[in-house]
């Protein structure tokens, strides 16, 4: 119980909480960024395949 009191009342405890919160937010940001990039790449690959298939059909 003393550890929790130190965590929420001392400067070093609050700084530790701030760092943990920052790391969690940063991880969320990078995960969302990675999913967004994967979706964009998947969309581009699909467009390239569609154009490529269309070129074969006209040939």
MOCORDA-V839408 format. One record per pair of residues at least 12 apart in sequence whose C-alpha atoms are under 8 Angstrom apart, sorted by the first residue. I is the first residue (numbers start at 1). J is the second residue. D is the distance in whole Angstrom. If there is no record, write none. Layout:
i:I j:J d:D
i:I j:J d:D
This chain:
none
